[in-house]
């Protein structure tokens, strides 16, 4: 039962990520995965979910630029 629930949650996260990508919405889970792979260092922390969404909104609507860090 728990295995099925875990698999369902994982599938829902993937679906959510795809939908967010299609509509150009910021995807915090994907940001975290990228951040830990490329920017992570001891004592340095990624943006909180709220900070990330505010950053993404600012980049998209005020600056009109690309919404990626690299």
C-alpha positions, 0 to 999 in steps of 0.5 A, a space after each residue: 500500500 505504501 509503495 503504491 502511494 509513493 509511486 502515485 506521489 512521484 507520478 503526480 510530482 512529475 505531472 505537476 512539473 510538466 504542467 508548470 513547464 508548459 505554462 511557464 510557471 516556476 517549479 520549486 522542486 526542479 529549482 531545488 534539484 538543480 541548485 543542489 547539483 550545481 550550486 550547493 555548498 556547506 553553509 549556503 542555502 537555496 532560496 525558500 519557496 516564497 523567495 523563489 516564487 517572488 524571484 521568478 515573478 520579478 524576472 518574468 514580469 518586471 525584467 522580461 528576461 529569461 527565468 533561469 540562473 545559468 
